[in-house]
């Protein structure tokens, strides 16, 4: 039987979190696997790379629309 803390955590997770499972091909994704293996905080590293990519996309979109400063 789950204790109250576990039940609260499951409820919180269901409303505030999302999970993604990634599978990498050892041969085709070796560079990505090796990079991830060097990261002490894999989740943080992935988030940082994604946020940097999003920022670059936003800058490109602004430049393309003539909104660059």
C-alpha positions as CSV (number, residue, x, y, z in Angstrom):
1,X,0.0,0.0,0.0
2,X,1.3,3.4,-1.0
3,X,1.9,5.9,1.8
4,X,0.5,9.4,1.8
5,X,3.7,11.0,0.7
6,X,3.9,8.7,-2.4
7,X,0.2,9.4,-3.2
8,X,0.8,13.2,-3.0
9,X,4.0,12.9,-5.1
10,X,2.1,10.9,-7.8
11,X,-0.7,13.5,-7.8
12,X,1.9,16.4,-8.1
13,X,3.8,14.6,-10.9
14,X,0.5,14.0,-12.8
15,X,-0.3,17.7,-12.9
16,X,3.1,19.4,-13.0
17,X,5.5,17.1,-14.9
18,X,6.0,15.3,-18.1
19,X,8.4,12.6,-19.0
20,X,10.1,11.6,-22.3
21,X,12.0,8.5,-23.0
22,X,14.8,8.7,-25.5
23,X,16.4,5.7,-27.2
24,X,19.7,6.1,-28.9
25,X,21.3,3.8,-31.5
26,X,24.7,2.9,-30.3
27,X,26.2,3.1,-33.8
28,X,24.3,6.1,-35.3
29,X,24.1,8.2,-32.2
30,X,27.6,7.5,-30.7
31,X,28.5,11.2,-30.6
32,X,25.3,12.1,-28.6
33,X,25.8,9.1,-26.3
34,X,29.4,10.1,-25.6
35,X,28.5,13.7,-25.0
36,X,25.7,12.7,-22.6
37,X,28.0,10.3,-20.7
38,X,30.4,13.2,-20.0
39,X,27.6,15.3,-18.4
40,X,27.2,15.0,-14.7
41,X,23.7,16.4,-14.9
42,X,22.1,14.9,-18.0
43,X,18.7,16.5,-17.6
44,X,20.2,19.9,-17.0
45,X,22.6,19.6,-20.0
46,X,19.7,18.6,-22.3
47,X,17.5,21.4,-21.1
48,X,20.4,23.9,-21.6
49,X,21.1,22.7,-25.1
50,X,17.3,22.9,-26.0
51,X,17.0,26.4,-24.5
52,X,20.0,27.6,-26.5
53,X,18.5,26.2,-29.6
54,X,15.2,27.9,-28.9
55,X,16.9,31.2,-28.4
56,X,18.8,30.8,-31.7
57,X,15.5,30.1,-33.5
58,X,13.9,33.2,-31.9
59,X,16.8,35.4,-33.0
60,X,16.7,34.0,-36.5
61,X,12.9,34.6,-36.7
62,X,13.4,38.2,-35.5
63,X,16.1,38.8,-38.0
64,X,14.0,37.4,-40.8
65,X,11.1,39.6,-39.9
66,X,13.3,42.7,-39.6
67,X,12.9,43.0,-35.8
68,X,16.5,42.7,-34.9
69,X,17.9,45.4,-32.6
